[in-house]
């Protein structure tokens, strides 16, 4: 996937209006000089430069934005003798354009006017309105609802590292979502870094220049889908990182948060530095960092996540993934938490049991589950509303979201409080919900109007009766409008013009508009003393009057006063909310947790899923297992899914099931469904099976499907071998491995040899639980030699020359692969099918008639399983006359003449030997 250029982020700073411009701006207009100076401080970003009701872009930024957004490129004046390219976007639609630019990998610096234009005029006729960059918008630091996916976390991932040996590093990861306040730290060895990045699925990655420049990681940064931003090494010193964390949370020591490694502290410091830089000093309300213990989650590498399509399909879509198939959440925060649980299934048996008990309780109580889901569906996204308020970007609707979310929490807490004994997990969530402040809810309900604007600058969001001064200012504004209507009627009577109108725009303010003929009369006689000419149009003239000017001042003052008073009310309400940040965040987490539990319960009841038994053994028994995504697709088309059993249990070591059968018979589906059942079980959900008993899986590996990576110079077979190597080198006895068609990308005997050796290695060295699908039928003979290997096949039936796939897994061995039948179904020409059939018969006959076919035990492929032959005695050394002659020479004791004679003797001896 092509990635945007990686550029170190520049330090944003304000540009005062009247400072001397930089050299490149010499000769430019004052406004353009200001633009050039601000742009010079933000070279890595597109600059949205506020001019009235638009954000304008100039020079190269305008050309880039014009192409990216499909908007018209114009020009404005000249600079250095050339036209200045320009394009712009309206303020009220800026979020739409920002989302498109961010999706394309761009960063945007938002530059706002920071003073009233009237103040600039007082400084002089050529003074420019002061402007400052108020934030940098990057993929990992956005907070606006219109720029975010409601059900997807927007993670910024920072990476630090520490040396653990001369040749190895441990990497610290800080996963930060400023839109919700989530902040987690973890540490992984270097080999697990790609898998850890894939688990977090970040929107943006920040790291030190040293890590980014490490040649060993160059390919990783090319592969990740998120843009990568390097930060200057000098800004990431360990001491400054620790100070930055303490300052963010107002503590003198980090011991209260946990025992963090140097790499984790470095990563956390980098994340906070980047947030500080992009938010121009504003501090989002973050949760204290929590440490994810090493080995706390099921390890799934990046290739396996892609193969199993846990949260995204191979094409990058959510639809068709496991997450899409199991998501029954009714809130955005619940959807995000569900995705987080799916990305990191647990290794803690007690935590798994707590989640299962909550799901089982809600699955049994249909009425309670329905009432909870109704209430949860009406609860807004508390976490993101709280974050926007903390960053100063919130609006009246965010206050309403806090009000409605806390109100829903209170009602849900009251709902469950009347229930007798709750499971431990549900009881903990109910306790968190009970912390909602009813007084804060009442205050917000009394203060906020029913119909709320998006932005507080729009006003009219304070409920009538809440603030007497606002009511008085509004009344004054309403009365003034009545006076304007009366004044218009009087002027119409005085001029005899029924079409006289008093209008308003942002340039002239209030003005009197009359037809051209009446306007000419207003410029003469007594009317000239009343009406002051302002503007002449094609068919109309515009005037003002002393009386209208005084009235405009009153109206403007009343409006400004109302807006100022409402803004003060907003600040007061926001401060009350932020004073309870920890409580509100805790309530939001509880609502999300409850939504996920209810979602699992709804899914279990809807699809007849069962609670798996999970322990710390090596069991793997699935009865009547089904693939959740394939079953959902078949259900939509009215077709049944054929359930299958799987048993990989072993005493001290796992079993391997070798599966043969036809193409399209369902081998890949069977492999994947058992891997997905393991994932679902360890995330605490119920599973699509009649019964399941699983021992904890520490690592899950999947090598299914074929794909090349031509951009990296890797063929399909090379990708297959790289992924297989990772499995054989890392799988343990507690791991679950699914392998499909190993060795099919090369010559027959090469592939057969590789598959054979891989099976032996899995059995003897890894000793893991594994499913191994193949078309190499020769491998089935290994079941006679490998004690923990069983054969299974996919049943088929033939009817009038046609093959019918029954999709049923049974013990045994496939007789053939039915490749010609599948080719016919695929639509290969009849002539090709007929010719292939004839060739196949000839090859099979030649194979049967070949004399002296070796027995399977004689094949060299079994050499590793047979005892090695005794070593042969060493051969006697051959006579070496030249060597003996050389050994008899002492160069240090020879004269030059003797040395020359010796050399001739050696040459004669050499010639005689030849």
KOLMIZA-979840 format. One record per residue (C-alpha): z, y, x. Coordinates in steps of 0.02 Angstrom, whole numbers, padded with zeros to 5 digits, always signed. Example, Ala and Ser with C-alpha at 12.3 -4.5 7.8 and 13.67 -1.06 7.14 Angstrom:
+00390-00225+00615 +00357-00053+00684 
This chain:
+00000+00000+00000 -00047+00169+00071 +00103+00277+00105 +00121+00467+00113 +00135+00539+00286 +00309+00528+00359 +00372+00699+00408 +00544+00755+00467 +00620+00871+00339 +00640+01053+00388 +00798+01152+00360 +00776+01261+00206 +00839+01439+00213 +00822+01597+00106 +00703+01734+00157 +00768+01912+00124 +00639+02026+00049 +00644+02167+00176 +00661+02076+00342 +00520+02094+00469 +00388+01965+00436 +00341+01834+00562 +00189+01856+00673 +00068+01756+00564 +00112+01871+00417 +00066+02033+00508 -00059+02128+00404 -00016+02036+00245 +00046+02120+00087 +00236+02126+00069 +00233+01987-00061 +00120+01876+00043 +00224+01911+00198 +00377+01849+00103 +00283+01693+00048 +00227+01654+00226 +00404+01671+00293 +00478+01557+00160 +00339+01431+00185 +00370+01431+00374 +00547+01371+00340 +00486+01230+00227 +00331+01164+00313 +00354+00985+00252 +00352+01034+00068 +00235+01106-00060 +00308+01277-00103 +00328+01321-00287 +00338+01511-00273 +00405+01595-00431 +00301+01739-00497 +00348+01789-00674 +00317+01642-00791 +00226+01537-00660 +00257+01442-00500 +00113+01489-00385 +00049+01394-00233 -00056+01471-00094 -00162+01419+00054 -00163+01233+00095 -00026+01198-00033 -00140+01264-00170 -00283+01153-00113 -00171+00998-00109 -00093+01034-00279 -00261+01075-00358 -00330+00905-00306 -00172+00810-00351 -00144+00891-00520 -00323+00925-00573 -00291+01111-00599 -00409+01256-00562 -00409+01327-00385 -00431+01515-00383 -00403+01649-00251 -00291+01801-00231 -00333+01934-00103 -00368+01901+00080 -00270+01854+00234 -00336+01859+00412 -00507+01903+00341 -00518+01750+00227 -00489+01723+00041 -00317+01656-00004 -00330+01496-00110 -00210+01498-00257 -00161+01390-00406 -00010+01391-00521 +00087+01296-00653 +00184+01373-00798 +00372+01370-00786 +00397+01281-00952 +00286+01136-00895 +00343+01128-00715 +00435+00963-00736 +00276+00875-00791 +00184+00934-00636 +00333+00896-00524 +00341+00716-00585 +00157+00691-00542 +00177+00766-00368 +00334+00663-00333 +00246+00504-00390 +00111+00540-00262 +00242+00553-00123 +00248+00743-00105 +00405+00846-00079 +00420+01013-00168 +00523+01166-00121 +00566+01267-00276 +00577+01454-00236 +00656+01563-00371 +00675+01750-00396 +00856+01791-00356 +00862+01970-00416 +00802+02074-00562 +00633+02159-00530 +00714+02324-00580 +00832+02308-00431 +00683+02285-00314 +00602+02443-00383 +00757+02544-00344 +00739+02498-00160 +00565+02574-00152 +00391+02558-00224 +00339+02424-00097 +00496+02319-00107 +00475+02137-00156 +00589+02042-00272 +00707+01935-00169 +00669+01750-00177 +00755+01596-00108 +00721+01409-00104 +00854+01342-00222 +00816+01157-00200 +00699+01031-00122 +00631+00904-00246 +00605+00734-00165 +00584+00559-00241 +00763+00508-00202 +00852+00668-00257 +00784+00710-00430 +00903+00730-00578 +00799+00795-00723 +00778+00676-00869 +00593+00711-00881 +00568+00659-00699 +00674+00500-00707 +00647+00327-00782 +00795+00306-00901 +00823+00122-00865 +00793+00125-00677 +00912+00184-00541 +00844+00323-00430 +00917+00269-00264 +00913+00364-00101 +00942+00236+00037 +01008+00296+00205 +01010+00180+00355 +01120+00185+00511 +01152+00055+00644 +01269-00005+00780 +01238-00118+00929 +01316-00290+00919 +01237-00361+01077 +01113-00313+01210 +00968-00363+01098 +01036-00351+00920 +01091-00218+00796 +01189-00220+00634 +01123-00100+00502 +01227+00003+00383 +01154+00048+00214 +01212+00189+00102 +01138+00178-00074 +01161+00343-00165 +01100+00394-00337 +01137+00578-00363 +01076+00565-00543 +01225+00453-00585 +01348+00473-00441 +01335+00290-00384 +01376+00273-00198 +01388+00103-00110 +01396+00051+00072 +01353-00115+00154 +01309-00189+00323 +01182-00324+00363 +01116-00405+00522 +00944-00350+00579 +00858-00506+00511 +00920-00467+00335 +00871-00283+00333 +00704-00308+00241 +00788-00411+00106 +00928-00283+00085 +00801-00142+00065 +00705-00246-00064 +00866-00278-00162 +00904-00093-00179 +00723-00047-00223 +00749+00133-00162 +00642+00281-00212 +00664+00359-00040 +00732+00307+00130 +00813+00421+00260 +00861+00369+00436 +00877+00435+00612 +00726+00469+00720 +00785+00333+00840 +00784+00199+00704 +00617+00259+00639 +00540+00254+00813 +00604+00079+00854 +00447-00027+00886 +00532-00182+00816 +00546-00096+00646 +00376-00010+00641 +00300-00142+00528 +00447-00135+00409 +00423+00052+00380 +00239+00020+00347 +00279-00115+00219 +00411-00027+00114 +00348+00054-00045 +00465+00206-00034 +00428+00359+00074 +00526+00361+00237 +00604+00523+00302 +00672+00530+00481 +00814+00651+00521 +00852+00730+00689 +00967+00621+00793 +01074+00771+00846 +01128+00799+00665 +01189+00620+00642 +01330+00605+00768 +01468+00484+00712 +01603+00618+00712 +01500+00736+00604 +01458+00593+00484 +01642+00555+00456 +01683+00740+00433 +01545+00756+00305 +01613+00611+00201 +01789+00682+00205 +01726+00854+00154 +01625+00783+00009 +01776+00695-00067 +01913+00813-00008 +02012+00685+00091 +02087+00683+00265 +02056+00499+00298 +01932+00367+00239 +02060+00226+00237 +02086+00245+00050 +01903+00200+00019 +01899+00043+00127 +01869-00015+00303 +01694+00047+00345 +01597+00001+00501 +01520+00132+00615 +01348+00089+00547 +01405+00114+00367 +01486+00282+00409 +01326+00337+00498 +01222+00289+00346 +01340+00378+00226 +01338+00534+00334 +01148+00533+00338 +01139+00516+00149 +01259+00661+00120 +01169+00770+00248 +01004+00741+00159 +01080+00779-00011 +01159+00938+00057 +00993+00989+00133 +00888+00956-00022 +01013+01029-00145 +01037+01186-00037 +01225+01163-00027 +01257+01107-00207 +01370+00955-00216 +01334+00824-00348 +01485+00736-00425 +01481+00572-00328 +01592+00421-00354 +01695+00375-00200 +01596+00254-00090 +01634+00070-00119 +01597-00063+00010 +01495-00216-00035 +01570-00357+00067 +01454-00461+00174 +01402-00618+00082 +01459-00550-00087 +01288-00574-00164 +01157-00711-00166 +01040-00676-00020 +00858-00661-00076 +00728-00603+00048 +00587-00483+00006 +00453-00619-00006 +00558-00722-00126 +00594-00571-00237 +00408-00537-00246 +00363-00720-00280 +00493-00738-00418 +00450-00569-00496 +00632-00530-00532 +00619-00345-00575 +00433-00310-00548 +00277-00417-00558 +00165-00437-00407 +00060-00293-00476 +00214-00180-00482 +00239-00181-00671 +00404-00207-00759 +00320-00295-00905 +00304-00479-00863 +00454-00482-00746 +00616-00578-00773 +00706-00413-00802 +00588-00370-00944 +00612-00543-01022 +00803-00536-01024 +00835-00353-01061 +00918-00330-01231 +01018-00176-01182 +01022-00027-01301 +01068+00111-01178 +00989+00182-01020 +01147+00155-00918 +01158-00025-00977 +00977-00057-00927 +01012+00011-00752 +01167-00097-00732 +01074-00251-00792 +00940-00222-00659 +01077-00200-00528 +01159-00365-00578 +00992-00455-00573 +00951-00385-00401 +01117-00446-00329 +01183-00607-00410 +01363-00641-00360 +01445-00767-00244 +01619-00741-00316 +01662-00881-00438 +01800-00784-00524 +01687-00633-00554 +01550-00747-00622 +01675-00829-00740 +01739-00659-00802 +01563-00607-00851 +01527-00775-00933 +01685-00766-01037 +01639-00592-01100 +01465-00652-01147 +01534-00806-01235 +01660-00703-01335 +01527-00582-01397 +01404-00723-01432 +01529-00805-01549 +01578-00646-01644 +01414-00591-01723 +01489-00449-01827 +01581-00371-01681 +01427-00383-01570 +01319-00298-01700 +01444-00154-01723 +01462-00130-01536 +01275-00127-01507 +01253+00001-01647 +01383+00115-01567 +01315+00089-01392 +01139+00130-01450 +01198+00302-01504 +01290+00338-01341 +01194+00458-01227 +01178+00438-01038 +01347+00504-00980 +01318+00479-00794 +01158+00579-00782 +01220+00719-00895 +01377+00733-00787 +01274+00740-00628 +01165+00882-00692 +01317+00982-00745 +01394+00956-00573 +01237+01019-00486 +01225+01173-00597 +01065+01109-00679 +01141+01056-00843 +01102+01128-01012 +01181+01130-01185 +01110+00958-01223 +01203+00886-01073 +01366+00953-01144 +01319+00872-01309 +01284+00709-01218 +01460+00713-01144 +01531+00749-01316 +01436+00609-01403 +01464+00484-01261 +01652+00511-01258 +01656+00506-01448 +01564+00339-01448 +01684+00273-01317 +01833+00321-01424 +01760+00234-01577 +01720+00077-01478 +01894+00074-01402 +01968+00086-01576 +01852-00054-01633 +01910-00177-01501 +02092-00125-01500 +02122-00217-01663 +02062-00381-01588 +02198-00498-01529 +02164-00577-01360 +02012-00516-01266 +01935-00601-01114 +01986-00521-00950 +01819-00434-00922 +01812-00359-01096 +01994-00306-01090 +01962-00210-00929 +01811-00121-01005 +01910-00078-01162 +02048-00004-01054 +01922+00109-00967 +01851+00167-01134 +02023+00214-01199 +02032+00350-01065 +01908+00460-01161 +01987+00631-01196 +01986+00664-01384 +02035+00846-01357 +01882+00877-01247 +01773+00798-01380 +01848+00910-01513 +01821+01066-01406 +01639+01024-01374 +01611+00984-01558 +01684+01152-01609 +01587+01250-01478 +01411+01177-01486 +01286+01213-01624 +01193+01076-01715 +01021+01124-01650 +01029+01146-01461 +00899+01217-01341 +00855+01128-01179 +00907+01272-01066 +01057+01384-01081 +00949+01537-01043 +00871+01512-01215 +01038+01551-01300 +01091+01514-01480 +01186+01356-01431 +01363+01417-01472 +01419+01373-01647 +01452+01520-01764 +01639+01553-01779 +01684+01482-01607 +01678+01648-01513 +01706+01812-01614 +01619+01924-01485 +01462+01818-01489 +01462+01826-01679 +01478+02016-01670 +01336+02034-01543 +01223+01922-01646 +01259+02024-01803 +01213+02182-01711 +01048+02106-01658 +01010+02049-01835 +01051+02222-01907 +00939+02305-01778 +00794+02198-01832 +00821+02257-02010 +00820+02437-01946 +00654+02404-01858 +00580+02341-02022 +00641+02499-02109 +00572+02609-01970 +00403+02523-01983 +00398+02558-02170 +00442+02743-02142 +00311+02766-02007 +00180+02682-02116 +00221+02804-02256 +00218+02957-02140 +00050+02912-02066 -00024+02842-02226 -00071+02683-02132 -00022+02523-02221 -00073+02418-02070 +00046+02506-01950 +00152+02376-01863 +00297+02379-01740 +00271+02237-01615 +00345+02174-01453 +00283+02098-01290 +00357+02070-01117 +00257+02212-01038 +00276+02358-01160 +00431+02303-01253 +00430+02369-01431 +00278+02475-01478 +00188+02546-01631 +00012+02482-01659 -00114+02570-01774 -00303+02562-01798 -00410+02671-01684 -00444+02804-01817 -00260+02826-01861 -00218+02830-01676 -00332+02978-01646 -00239+03072-01783 -00072+03030-01703 -00126+03123-01546 -00146+03286-01644 -00038+03404-01743 +00140+03368-01794 +00124+03180-01771 +00099+03214-01586 +00283+03266-01577 +00339+03097-01648 +00219+02972-01568 +00197+02951-01380 +00036+02865-01326 +00058+02703-01225 -00105+02606-01227 -00282+02610-01300 -00363+02447-01353 -00541+02410-01410 -00501+02435-01594 -00319+02491-01592 -00198+02611-01509 -00018+02586-01461 +00123+02714-01464 +00310+02728-01446 +00439+02854-01506 +00609+02917-01454 +00688+02833-01603 +00603+02666-01566 +00656+02677-01383 +00838+02703-01430 +00829+02558-01553 +00751+02446-01420 +00894+02486-01302 +01020+02435-01435 +00929+02274-01474 +00904+02231-01291 +01086+02267-01253 +01144+02159-01398 +01031+02015-01343 +01084+02029-01162 +01266+02037-01211 +01248+01884-01324 +01163+01786-01185 +01296+01837-01059 +01436+01786-01176 +01353+01618-01215 +01328+01588-01029 +01514+01617-01000 +01556+01493-01138 +01439+01366-01058 +01523+01388-00888 +01693+01364-00968 +01642+01206-01060 +01556+01136-00904 +01713+01169-00801 +01818+01075-00928 +01700+00927-00917 +01693+00929-00727 +01882+00936-00718 +01877+00761-00793 +01733+00695-00685 +01823+00534-00636 +01871+00494-00816 +01697+00531-00886 +01616+00427-00748 +01734+00282-00783 +01695+00289-00969 +01508+00288-00929 +01528+00134-00819 +01626+00044-00955 +01493+00082-01086 +01359+00013-00970 +01461-00144-00933 +01491-00176-01117 +01307-00151-01155 +01257-00280-01023 +01382-00409-01089 +01322-00381-01268 +01141-00393-01208 +01172-00563-01128 +01260-00622-01286 +01118-00562-01398 +00992-00650-01286 +01092-00812-01286 +01105-00816-01475 +00924-00764-01502 +00849-00894-01384 +00983-01031-01387 +01033-01010-01205 +01189-01097-01143 +01334-01058-01028 +01309-01141-00858 +01451-01224-00764 +01457-01145-00591 +01570-01211-00452 +01578-01214-00262 +01499-01387-00242 +01320-01437-00208 +01275-01489-00385 +01111-01436-00463 +01087-01517-00632 +00979-01434-00764 +00942-01522-00928 +00806-01454-01039 +00770-01306-00924 +00641-01175-00973 +00552-01032-00886 +00613-00873-00975 +00457-00769-00944 +00329-00904-00983 +00425-00958-01137 +00426-00779-01201 +00237-00767-01178 +00209-00933-01267 +00325-00883-01408 +00220-00728-01442 +00067-00838-01461 +00159-00967-01568 +00156-01107-01439 +00306-01213-01386 +00373-01225-01209 +00400-01400-01139 +00576-01409-01067 +00611-01514-00911 +00760-01584-00817 +00800-01559-00634 +00933-01643-00525 +00951-01593-00343 +01135-01637-00325 +01198-01722-00169 +01358-01777-00084 +01380-01656+00060 +01192-01628+00068 +01064-01573-00060 +00921-01677-00127 +00735-01639-00113 +00616-01672-00256 +00434-01694-00204 +00319-01650-00348 +00138-01702-00363 +00020-01676-00506 -00137-01588-00564 -00179-01405-00548 -00124-01312-00705 -00003-01453-00740 +00148-01338-00724 +00214-01370-00549 +00235-01186-00503 +00317-01148-00670 +00441-01291-00645 +00484-01232-00470 +00509-01051-00521 +00609-01088-00679 +00743-01180-00581 +00756-01037-00456 +00771-00912-00599 +00906-01018-00683 +01007-01009-00522 +00987-00819-00518 +01038-00800-00701 +01189-00913-00680 +01257-00816-00531 +01232-00646-00613 +01350-00705-00750 +01222-00732-00888 +01185-00884-00995 +01032-00987-00946 +00878-01058-01035 +00933-01240-01032 +01020-01367-01141 +01149-01393-01002 +01168-01332-00824 +01290-01373-00684 +01259-01275-00525 +01348-01264-00360 +01345-01089-00286 +01183-01048-00196 +01206-00938-00043 +01021-00907-00006 +00869-00924-00118 +00698-00950-00040 +00531-00959-00127 +00361-00993-00050 +00248-01000-00203 +00072-00934-00224 -00060-00876-00100 -00091-00700-00039 -00159-00622+00118 -00110-00462+00207 -00272-00400+00282 -00201-00228+00319 -00083-00310+00443 -00214-00431+00507 -00133-00583+00425 -00233-00715+00333 -00169-00810+00182 -00119-00954+00293 -00030-00840+00417 +00072-00761+00277 +00115-00936+00215 +00173-00991+00387 +00277-00833+00417 +00369-00858+00253 +00392-01045+00284 +00460-01009+00458 +00590-00892+00384 +00646-01029+00265 +00660-01166+00396 +00754-01051+00515 +00880-00983+00389 +00911-01108+00248 +01084-01190+00246 +01155-01338+00151 +01205-01220+00009 +01032-01142-00005 +00900-01175-00137 +00720-01186-00075 +00561-01196-00178 +00398-01228-00086 +00226-01244-00162 +00068-01307-00076 +00126-01290+00104 -00018-01321+00224 -00161-01301+00102 -00233-01150+00192 -00298-01246+00343 -00391-01407+00385 -00332-01563+00292 -00246-01653+00435 -00172-01492+00504 -00100-01449+00334 -00038-01624+00301 +00048-01628+00469 +00133-01461+00440 +00191-01508+00264 +00255-01675+00328 +00354-01597+00469 +00425-01463+00352 +00488-01598+00233 +00572-01690+00376 +00652-01529+00438 +00718-01483+00265 +00791-01657+00246 +00866-01683+00419 +00907-01506+00480 +00927-01388+00333 +00997-01523+00216 +00972-01402+00071 +00927-01424-00112 +00738-01406-00125 +00587-01425-00236 +00426-01462-00142 +00260-01463-00236 +00104-01530-00151 -00069-01604-00171 -00047-01708-00012 -00013-01873-00100 +00018-01956+00069 +00186-01867+00075 +00254-01971-00069 +00276-02118+00050 +00415-02019+00134 +00531-02065-00010 +00544-02238+00070 +00607-02163+00233 +00705-02008+00181 +00861-02054+00086 +00880-01893-00014 +00698-01869-00065 +00635-01915-00239 +00459-01912-00309 +00413-01830-00474 +00248-01790-00558 +00177-01691-00703 +00113-01803-00844 -00066-01789-00902 -00172-01882-01029 -00359-01910-01032 -00459-01909-01193 -00648-01935-01193 -00664-01877-01015 -00557-01723-01043 -00387-01699-00964 -00238-01643-01070 -00092-01565-00976 +00073-01620-01051 +00182-01510-00937 +00316-01644-00930 +00402-01684-00765 +00439-01870-00743 +00484-01983-00597 +00335-02053-00505 +00179-02008-00408 +00018-01926-00468 -00136-02036-00455 -00250-01889-00423 -00257-01699-00436 -00391-01680-00572 -00474-01539-00475 -00645-01569-00554 -00574-01558-00729 -00490-01392-00688 -00651-01329-00611 -00742-01373-00773 -00612-01278-00874 -00635-01129-00758 -00821-01123-00802 -00907-01186-00645 -01090-01227-00681 -01121-01402-00745 -01236-01441-00600 -01101-01398-00475 -00974-01507-00568 -01095-01654-00573 -01137-01638-00388 -00952-01625-00343 -00916-01783-00443 -01049-01879-00350 -00985-01819-00182 -00807-01865-00230 -00857-02043-00277 -00947-02064-00111 -00798-02000-00012 -00676-02111-00106 -00787-02264-00078 -00803-02228+00107 -00615-02212+00119 -00587-02379+00032 -00717-02469+00137 -00659-02402+00304 -00609-02553+00412 -00446-02565+00504 -00357-02427+00408 -00190-02395+00492 -00029-02433+00403 +00077-02282+00352 +00210-02332+00477 +00082-02322+00617 +00037-02141+00583 +00093-02023+00722 +00160-01908+00587 +00313-02023+00577 +00349-02013+00762 +00502-01906+00734 +00577-02036+00617 +00544-02187+00731 +00650-02225+00885 +00567-02153+01040 +00485-02282+01158 +00573-02318+01323 +00516-02203+01463 +00384-02274+01579 +00435-02298+01763 +00373-02156+01872 +00210-02190+01966 +00223-02209+02155 +00174-02050+02246 -00005-02048+02313 -00034-02036+02500 -00059-01858+02558 -00125-01850+02738 -00156-01663+02736 +00020-01632+02675 +00092-01738+02815 -00011-01644+02944 +00049-01477+02874 +00230-01535+02875 +00211-01574+03060 +00160-01398+03109 +00282-01264+03167 +00189-01097+03158 +00329-01002+03246 +00313-01113+03402 +00123-01110+03414 +00012-01000+03522 -00139-00920+03439 -00254-01047+03521 -00147-01194+03461 -00145-01122+03285 -00335-01108+03285 -00355-01287+03346 -00234-01348+03211 -00336-01258+03078 -00496-01345+03138 -00407-01515+03132 -00355-01483+02951 -00534-01438+02903 -00602-01597+02983 -00471-01701+02892 -00517-01615+02727 -00702-01651+02756 -00666-01833+02794 -00565-01853+02633 -00708-01776+02531 
